[in-house]
Amino acid sequence: MASPIIAALGLCIGTLGGGAVLLAGAATTLSVGAPGTATASGSTTAFGVGPPGTPAVSPAAQAAAEAAAASCPGLDWTLLAGGVLVDPALAAGLTSAASDLCQSANRAGTLVDLLPGPVEGEVAVVLSHALNSEPTLSSTAATAISFAAANLGAPYLWGGTGSGGFDCSGLTLRAYEAAGVHIPRVAQDQYDAGPILAPGAAVEPGDLVFFGAGPRDVSHVGIYIGGGDMIDAPHTGAFVRIEPTPTTIGAPFGSDVYVGATQP
């Protein structure tokens, strides 16, 4: 359990749940920036706002991203290519996943179905990020998820809100700020601000999920993306990542428990 001081600050230091998916190469291939920031030049794409030398997508990966975008109107190939920067293994699955998404009457449901496996889950998040308009998700939820997905691989930074990294509540603050919604700075205050989901109610993509010793001792927060997964900034030495989350109140999460969810 986090110390009372750390818990009060909501800065997410402590042992987190197992089974986390740390994206390959994320520490060096994705810079912290605004959601969807991408620049295309010839056969390369630099993703994120960062120093000169941000890695570029290979021509083969670019071709895969362009093919995926062509298979689904509304997808932006530069954003898809940005996802390939995070994990090159995504390139092989983008076109088939995009095609499945476009043929589905329930795009959000299809994204959730893709989430259980690590690579499939990362593809789903990239697709969610890349969709200009997702009719089955609220624009607020889609934008918040998009911001978090755009910053997969950003370093954890104690007290960070985007300049050099994020802590848990800094990531959620900026994600909802990108969606035009103001929420408080720290995890406890974000939980208290609600509206809190009723016990037993289904957690939806875009909801904030909270962890700690209890409702008055919240120490961690993430953004739920569906399929039992969230995007969060977990702890010192880690990076913004996708990892499994319980959604039953009182269920263990490392040394803490799942406290509940809100829908800002």
Buried (B, 14 or more C-beta within 10 A) or exposed (E): BBEEEBBBBBBBBBEBBEEBBBBBBBEEBBBBBEBBBBEEEEEBBBBBBBEEEBBBBBEEBBBBBBBBBEBBEBBBBBBBBBBBBBBBBBBBBBBEBBBBBBEBEEBBEBBBBBBEEBBBBBBBBBBBBBBEEBEBBBEBBBBBBBBBBBBBBBBBBBEBBBEEBBBBBBBBBBBBBBBEEEBBBBBBBBBBBBEBBEEEEEBBBBBBBBBBBEBEBBBBBBBBBBBBBBBBBBBEEBBBBBBBBBBEBEEEBBBBBBBBBBBB
